[in-house]
Amino acid sequence: MGLDYERWTGILDRSLERLFERQQRVILEKAAGRKARTLLTEGSLEIGNVMTIGTWDRQMDEDIRPVLNSIIKDSQKSQTSKSANYEPPTGEDIQVQLNAQMDRIKAINLDTQYEINQKVIASLSLQDEDRRQSVLKGELVSFFASLLAKAPGLVSENEARRAWKFPIS
């Protein structure tokens, strides 16, 4: 697949890593904010108070979709230069491909929301209100450390390969 593919995999990896780092920062800030602390103390903190799927799905569309689109375009250019008989996919086919890739990537948000919700529920079971906050923060930090260690590399490798090979098949 070559250097171009490897370069795009690296770009996608960094884009995903930055997005998850931003997600971590925002969610930790919300969880530590006054409103969330009050709701946690009252025992009524809900996942929507710290993470909303729509926000992060839009952020992924803004940050990741253009990278995937560029990978497909670059692959098309590469194929066009290699073969006079190459017929690139239609714009509609590209959009279908991009939507499928983005759906897979956005599924990470659903998993993240589920995991955070489990951590919120577990912290609510603690009797000591101060401990609730520190346990929740620790659990969130641990979760995001794991997410950042695994997800960007795995996702970028798989999705960059799919985007690069799409115009060829």
PyRosetta script that sets phi, psi and omega in degrees:
from pyrosetta import init, pose_from_sequence

init()
pose = pose_from_sequence("MGLDYERWTGILDRSLERLFERQQRVILEKAAGRKARTLLTEGSLEIGNVMTIGTWDRQMDEDIRPVLNSIIKDSQKSQTSKSANYEPPTGEDIQVQLNAQMDRIKAINLDTQYEINQKVIASLSLQDEDRRQSVLKGELVSFFASLLAKAPGLVSENEARRAWKFPIS")
pose.set_psi(1, -34.0)
pose.set_omega(1, 167.4)
pose.set_phi(2, 98.4)
pose.set_psi(2, -175.9)
pose.set_omega(2, -175.6)
pose.set_phi(3, -67.0)
pose.set_psi(3, -37.7)
pose.set_omega(3, -179.9)
pose.set_phi(4, -60.7)
pose.set_psi(4, -44.7)
pose.set_omega(4, 178.8)
pose.set_phi(5, -61.1)
pose.set_psi(5, -45.2)
pose.set_omega(5, 179.7)
pose.set_phi(6, -63.0)
pose.set_psi(6, -39.7)
pose.set_omega(6, 178.1)
pose.set_phi(7, -62.5)
pose.set_psi(7, -44.0)
pose.set_omega(7, 179.8)
pose.set_phi(8, -66.4)
pose.set_psi(8, -37.0)
pose.set_omega(8, 177.3)
pose.set_phi(9, -60.9)
pose.set_psi(9, -42.6)
pose.set_omega(9, 177.6)
pose.set_phi(10, -64.2)
pose.set_psi(10, -40.7)
pose.set_omega(10, 178.9)
pose.set_phi(11, -64.5)
pose.set_psi(11, -44.6)
pose.set_omega(11, 179.0)
pose.set_phi(12, -64.3)
pose.set_psi(12, -40.7)
pose.set_omega(12, 178.3)
pose.set_phi(13, -59.1)
pose.set_psi(13, -47.5)
pose.set_omega(13, 179.7)
pose.set_phi(14, -65.8)
pose.set_psi(14, -37.1)
pose.set_omega(14, 178.7)
pose.set_phi(15, -64.1)
pose.set_psi(15, -43.8)
pose.set_omega(15, 178.0)
pose.set_phi(16, -65.8)
pose.set_psi(16, -42.1)
pose.set_omega(16, 179.7)
pose.set_phi(17, -61.1)
pose.set_psi(17, -45.2)
pose.set_omega(17, 178.2)
pose.set_phi(18, -61.9)
pose.set_psi(18, -41.0)
pose.set_omega(18, 179.9)
pose.set_phi(19, -63.3)
pose.set_psi(19, -45.7)
pose.set_omega(19, -179.7)
pose.set_phi(20, -68.5)
pose.set_psi(20, -33.4)
pose.set_omega(20, 175.4)
pose.set_phi(21, -65.2)
pose.set_psi(21, -41.9)
pose.set_omega(21, 177.8)
pose.set_phi(22, -65.0)
pose.set_psi(22, -41.5)
pose.set_omega(22, 178.3)
pose.set_phi(23, -60.6)
pose.set_psi(23, -44.4)
pose.set_omega(23, 178.1)
pose.set_phi(24, -59.9)
pose.set_psi(24, -48.7)
pose.set_omega(24, -178.5)
pose.set_phi(25, -59.1)
pose.set_psi(25, -47.0)
pose.set_omega(25, -177.6)
pose.set_phi(26, -66.4)
pose.set_psi(26, -45.4)
pose.set_omega(26, -177.8)
pose.set_phi(27, -66.6)
pose.set_psi(27, -40.8)
pose.set_omega(27, 177.0)
pose.set_phi(28, -64.9)
pose.set_psi(28, -39.0)
pose.set_omega(28, 176.7)
pose.set_phi(29, -63.7)
pose.set_psi(29, -44.1)
pose.set_omega(29, 179.1)
pose.set_phi(30, -64.2)
pose.set_psi(30, -43.0)
pose.set_omega(30, -178.8)
pose.set_phi(31, -65.5)
pose.set_psi(31, -28.8)
pose.set_omega(31, -179.6)
pose.set_phi(32, -93.6)
pose.set_psi(32, -4.5)
pose.set_omega(32, -178.4)
pose.set_phi(33, -70.4)
pose.set_psi(33, 164.8)
pose.set_omega(33, -177.1)
pose.set_phi(34, -57.2)
pose.set_psi(34, -46.9)
pose.set_omega(34, -177.5)
pose.set_phi(35, -61.1)
pose.set_psi(35, -47.8)
pose.set_omega(35, -178.8)
pose.set_phi(36, -65.1)
pose.set_psi(36, -40.4)
pose.set_omega(36, 179.1)
pose.set_phi(37, -62.3)
pose.set_psi(37, -41.9)
pose.set_omega(37, 178.5)
pose.set_phi(38, -63.0)
pose.set_psi(38, -47.1)
pose.set_omega(38, 179.8)
pose.set_phi(39, -64.3)
pose.set_psi(39, -36.7)
pose.set_omega(39, 177.7)
pose.set_phi(40, -65.2)
pose.set_psi(40, -42.0)
pose.set_omega(40, 178.0)
pose.set_phi(41, -62.6)
pose.set_psi(41, -40.8)
pose.set_omega(41, 179.5)
pose.set_phi(42, -75.2)
pose.set_psi(42, -13.1)
pose.set_omega(42, -178.5)
pose.set_phi(43, 81.7)
pose.set_psi(43, 20.7)
pose.set_omega(43, -176.1)
pose.set_phi(44, -124.1)
pose.set_psi(44, 20.0)
pose.set_omega(44, 177.6)
pose.set_phi(45, -68.0)
pose.set_psi(45, 131.9)
pose.set_omega(45, 178.6)
pose.set_phi(46, -121.0)
pose.set_psi(46, 159.6)
pose.set_omega(46, -176.3)
pose.set_phi(47, -57.3)
pose.set_psi(47, -36.8)
pose.set_omega(47, 180.0)
pose.set_phi(48, -61.3)
pose.set_psi(48, -20.0)
pose.set_omega(48, 178.1)
pose.set_phi(49, -76.5)
pose.set_psi(49, -19.5)
pose.set_omega(49, -178.7)
pose.set_phi(50, -119.8)
pose.set_psi(50, -22.5)
pose.set_omega(50, 179.8)
pose.set_phi(51, -150.4)
pose.set_psi(51, 128.5)
pose.set_omega(51, 174.3)
pose.set_phi(52, -118.0)
pose.set_psi(52, 127.5)
pose.set_omega(52, -176.8)
pose.set_phi(53, -58.6)
pose.set_psi(53, -46.2)
pose.set_omega(53, -176.6)
pose.set_phi(54, -55.3)
pose.set_psi(54, -41.8)
pose.set_omega(54, 179.9)
pose.set_phi(55, -60.8)
pose.set_psi(55, -47.5)
pose.set_omega(55, -176.0)
pose.set_phi(56, -76.0)
pose.set_psi(56, -29.9)
pose.set_omega(56, 174.1)
pose.set_phi(57, -64.6)
pose.set_psi(57, -43.2)
pose.set_omega(57, 177.5)
pose.set_phi(58, -62.7)
pose.set_psi(58, -41.3)
pose.set_omega(58, 179.7)
pose.set_phi(59, -62.4)
pose.set_psi(59, -40.9)
pose.set_omega(59, 177.7)
pose.set_phi(60, -63.8)
pose.set_psi(60, -42.5)
pose.set_omega(60, 178.0)
pose.set_phi(61, -59.6)
pose.set_psi(61, -42.3)
pose.set_omega(61, -178.8)
pose.set_phi(62, -69.3)
pose.set_psi(62, -38.1)
pose.set_omega(62, -173.1)
pose.set_phi(63, -92.2)
pose.set_psi(63, -37.0)
pose.set_omega(63, -169.5)
pose.set_phi(64, -101.2)
pose.set_psi(64, -40.0)
pose.set_omega(64, -178.4)
pose.set_phi(65, -54.6)
pose.set_psi(65, -44.9)
pose.set_omega(65, 179.5)
pose.set_phi(66, -62.6)
pose.set_psi(66, -32.5)
pose.set_omega(66, 178.3)
pose.set_phi(67, -67.2)
pose.set_psi(67, -47.6)
pose.set_omega(67, 179.0)
pose.set_phi(68, -61.2)
pose.set_psi(68, -41.8)
pose.set_omega(68, 178.7)
pose.set_phi(69, -61.0)
pose.set_psi(69, -41.3)
pose.set_omega(69, 179.1)
pose.set_phi(70, -66.5)
pose.set_psi(70, -36.1)
pose.set_omega(70, 177.3)
pose.set_phi(71, -62.6)
pose.set_psi(71, -46.0)
pose.set_omega(71, 179.6)
pose.set_phi(72, -61.5)
pose.set_psi(72, -46.1)
pose.set_omega(72, -179.2)
pose.set_phi(73, -62.0)
pose.set_psi(73, -42.5)
pose.set_omega(73, 180.0)
pose.set_phi(74, -65.5)
pose.set_psi(74, -39.6)
pose.set_omega(74, 177.6)
pose.set_phi(75, -64.4)
pose.set_psi(75, -40.8)
pose.set_omega(75, 177.6)
pose.set_phi(76, -60.4)
pose.set_psi(76, -45.1)
pose.set_omega(76, 179.8)
pose.set_phi(77, -60.1)
pose.set_psi(77, -42.4)
pose.set_omega(77, 179.1)
pose.set_phi(78, -62.9)
pose.set_psi(78, -44.7)
pose.set_omega(78, -179.7)
pose.set_phi(79, -66.1)
pose.set_psi(79, -39.0)
pose.set_omega(79, 179.7)
pose.set_phi(80, -62.0)
pose.set_psi(80, -39.2)
pose.set_omega(80, -179.5)
pose.set_phi(81, -73.5)
pose.set_psi(81, -21.7)
pose.set_omega(81, -178.5)
pose.set_phi(82, -88.3)
pose.set_psi(82, -28.8)
pose.set_omega(82, -173.1)
pose.set_phi(83, -142.4)
pose.set_psi(83, 128.3)
pose.set_omega(83, 177.2)
pose.set_phi(84, -72.5)
pose.set_psi(84, -20.7)
pose.set_omega(84, -178.7)
pose.set_phi(85, -89.7)
pose.set_psi(85, 0.2)
pose.set_omega(85, -176.4)
pose.set_phi(86, -66.8)
pose.set_psi(86, 130.6)
pose.set_omega(86, 175.1)
pose.set_phi(87, -115.4)
pose.set_psi(87, 111.7)
pose.set_omega(87, -178.1)
pose.set_phi(88, -71.0)
pose.set_psi(88, 156.2)
pose.set_omega(88, 177.0)
pose.set_phi(89, -65.7)
pose.set_psi(89, 158.2)
pose.set_omega(89, 178.5)
pose.set_phi(90, -73.3)
pose.set_psi(90, 162.9)
pose.set_omega(90, 176.2)
pose.set_phi(91, -57.9)
pose.set_psi(91, -37.6)
pose.set_omega(91, 178.7)
pose.set_phi(92, -65.0)
pose.set_psi(92, -43.6)
pose.set_omega(92, 177.9)
pose.set_phi(93, -61.9)
pose.set_psi(93, -39.3)
pose.set_omega(93, 178.6)
pose.set_phi(94, -63.3)
pose.set_psi(94, -42.5)
pose.set_omega(94, 179.6)
pose.set_phi(95, -64.5)
pose.set_psi(95, -39.1)
pose.set_omega(95, 177.2)
pose.set_phi(96, -61.8)
pose.set_psi(96, -44.7)
pose.set_omega(96, 178.6)
pose.set_phi(97, -61.4)
pose.set_psi(97, -48.2)
pose.set_omega(97, -179.6)
pose.set_phi(98, -61.0)
pose.set_psi(98, -42.7)
pose.set_omega(98, 179.4)
pose.set_phi(99, -61.7)
pose.set_psi(99, -41.8)
pose.set_omega(99, 179.4)
pose.set_phi(100, -64.3)
pose.set_psi(100, -42.3)
pose.set_omega(100, 179.2)
pose.set_phi(101, -65.4)
pose.set_psi(101, -43.3)
pose.set_omega(101, -179.5)
pose.set_phi(102, -66.3)
pose.set_psi(102, -36.0)
pose.set_omega(102, 176.8)
pose.set_phi(103, -60.7)
pose.set_psi(103, -42.5)
pose.set_omega(103, 178.0)
pose.set_phi(104, -63.8)
pose.set_psi(104, -43.4)
pose.set_omega(104, -178.6)
pose.set_phi(105, -68.1)
pose.set_psi(105, -41.4)
pose.set_omega(105, 180.0)
pose.set_phi(106, -65.9)
pose.set_psi(106, -22.0)
pose.set_omega(106, 177.1)
pose.set_phi(107, -59.8)
pose.set_psi(107, -25.1)
pose.set_omega(107, 176.0)
pose.set_phi(108, -60.8)
pose.set_psi(108, -36.0)
pose.set_omega(108, 178.1)
pose.set_phi(109, -62.8)
pose.set_psi(109, -39.3)
pose.set_omega(109, 177.9)
pose.set_phi(110, -64.7)
pose.set_psi(110, -42.9)
pose.set_omega(110, 177.4)
pose.set_phi(111, -63.3)
pose.set_psi(111, -42.9)
pose.set_omega(111, 179.4)
pose.set_phi(112, -62.2)
pose.set_psi(112, -45.8)
pose.set_omega(112, 179.4)
pose.set_phi(113, -60.8)
pose.set_psi(113, -43.2)
pose.set_omega(113, 179.0)
pose.set_phi(114, -60.1)
pose.set_psi(114, -48.4)
pose.set_omega(114, -178.4)
pose.set_phi(115, -62.5)
pose.set_psi(115, -43.4)
pose.set_omega(115, 179.3)
pose.set_phi(116, -64.6)
pose.set_psi(116, -41.4)
pose.set_omega(116, 178.6)
pose.set_phi(117, -59.8)
pose.set_psi(117, -41.4)
pose.set_omega(117, 178.0)
pose.set_phi(118, -62.2)
pose.set_psi(118, -37.1)
pose.set_omega(118, -179.7)
pose.set_phi(119, -71.3)
pose.set_psi(119, -37.1)
pose.set_omega(119, 176.3)
pose.set_phi(120, -63.7)
pose.set_psi(120, -48.3)
pose.set_omega(120, -179.6)
pose.set_phi(121, -59.9)
pose.set_psi(121, -44.4)
pose.set_omega(121, 179.6)
pose.set_phi(122, -62.4)
pose.set_psi(122, -40.7)
pose.set_omega(122, -179.2)
pose.set_phi(123, -68.9)
pose.set_psi(123, -30.5)
pose.set_omega(123, 179.3)
pose.set_phi(124, -67.1)
pose.set_psi(124, -21.8)
pose.set_omega(124, -179.2)
pose.set_phi(125, -76.4)
pose.set_psi(125, -13.5)
pose.set_omega(125, 179.2)
pose.set_phi(126, -76.1)
pose.set_psi(126, 138.5)
pose.set_omega(126, -178.2)
pose.set_phi(127, -75.6)
pose.set_psi(127, -40.3)
pose.set_omega(127, -176.5)
pose.set_phi(128, -76.0)
pose.set_psi(128, 119.6)
pose.set_omega(128, -175.2)
pose.set_phi(129, -64.8)
pose.set_psi(129, -39.2)
pose.set_omega(129, 179.0)
pose.set_phi(130, -66.6)
pose.set_psi(130, -38.0)
pose.set_omega(130, 179.8)
pose.set_phi(131, -65.6)
pose.set_psi(131, -35.6)
pose.set_omega(131, 177.9)
pose.set_phi(132, -53.4)
pose.set_psi(132, -48.6)
pose.set_omega(132, -176.9)
pose.set_phi(133, -64.6)
pose.set_psi(133, -46.0)
pose.set_omega(133, -177.0)
pose.set_phi(134, -69.3)
pose.set_psi(134, -38.0)
pose.set_omega(134, 177.9)
pose.set_phi(135, -65.8)
pose.set_psi(135, -44.4)
pose.set_omega(135, 179.7)
pose.set_phi(136, -60.8)
pose.set_psi(136, -46.6)
pose.set_omega(136, 179.9)
pose.set_phi(137, -60.5)
pose.set_psi(137, -46.6)
pose.set_omega(137, 179.2)
pose.set_phi(138, -60.2)
pose.set_psi(138, -42.2)
pose.set_omega(138, 179.3)
pose.set_phi(139, -65.8)
pose.set_psi(139, -39.0)
pose.set_omega(139, 178.9)
pose.set_phi(140, -67.1)
pose.set_psi(140, -43.6)
pose.set_omega(140, 178.2)
pose.set_phi(141, -60.4)
pose.set_psi(141, -44.4)
pose.set_omega(141, 179.5)
pose.set_phi(142, -62.4)
pose.set_psi(142, -44.5)
pose.set_omega(142, 179.8)
pose.set_phi(143, -59.9)
pose.set_psi(143, -48.0)
pose.set_omega(143, -177.3)
pose.set_phi(144, -69.4)
pose.set_psi(144, -31.4)
pose.set_omega(144, 175.7)
pose.set_phi(145, -61.5)
pose.set_psi(145, -43.0)
pose.set_omega(145, 178.8)
pose.set_phi(146, -66.6)
pose.set_psi(146, -44.6)
pose.set_omega(146, 179.4)
pose.set_phi(147, -59.9)
pose.set_psi(147, -46.9)
pose.set_omega(147, -178.7)
pose.set_phi(148, -67.7)
pose.set_psi(148, -29.1)
pose.set_omega(148, 179.7)
pose.set_phi(149, -73.6)
pose.set_psi(149, -29.8)
pose.set_omega(149, -172.5)
pose.set_phi(150, -109.6)
pose.set_psi(150, -53.2)
pose.set_omega(150, -166.2)
pose.set_phi(151, -61.1)
pose.set_psi(151, -50.4)
pose.set_omega(151, -175.0)
pose.set_phi(152, -57.0)
pose.set_psi(152, -44.7)
pose.set_omega(152, -178.7)
pose.set_phi(153, -64.7)
pose.set_psi(153, -47.0)
pose.set_omega(153, -179.6)
pose.set_phi(154, -64.5)
pose.set_psi(154, -47.4)
pose.set_omega(154, -177.5)
pose.set_phi(155, -66.5)
pose.set_psi(155, -44.7)
pose.set_omega(155, -177.1)
pose.set_phi(156, -64.3)
pose.set_psi(156, -39.6)
pose.set_omega(156, 179.0)
pose.set_phi(157, -62.5)
pose.set_psi(157, -48.1)
pose.set_omega(157, -178.0)
pose.set_phi(158, -68.1)
pose.set_psi(158, -47.9)
pose.set_omega(158, -174.0)
pose.set_phi(159, -76.8)
pose.set_psi(159, -32.5)
pose.set_omega(159, 175.4)
pose.set_phi(160, -65.1)
pose.set_psi(160, -41.1)
pose.set_omega(160, 178.3)
pose.set_phi(161, -62.5)
pose.set_psi(161, -44.8)
pose.set_omega(161, 179.5)
pose.set_phi(162, -61.6)
pose.set_psi(162, -43.9)
pose.set_omega(162, -178.7)
pose.set_phi(163, -66.9)
pose.set_psi(163, -40.9)
pose.set_omega(163, -177.7)
pose.set_phi(164, -67.4)
pose.set_psi(164, -40.7)
pose.set_omega(164, -176.9)
pose.set_phi(165, -83.0)
pose.set_psi(165, -17.6)
pose.set_omega(165, -175.7)
pose.set_phi(166, -53.3)
pose.set_psi(166, -51.4)
pose.set_omega(166, -177.1)
pose.set_phi(167, -68.9)
pose.set_psi(167, -12.2)
pose.set_omega(167, -176.9)
pose.set_phi(168, -85.5)
pose.set_psi(168, -35.3)
pose.set_omega(168, -174.3)
pose.set_phi(169, -78.1)
pose.dump_pdb("model.pdb")
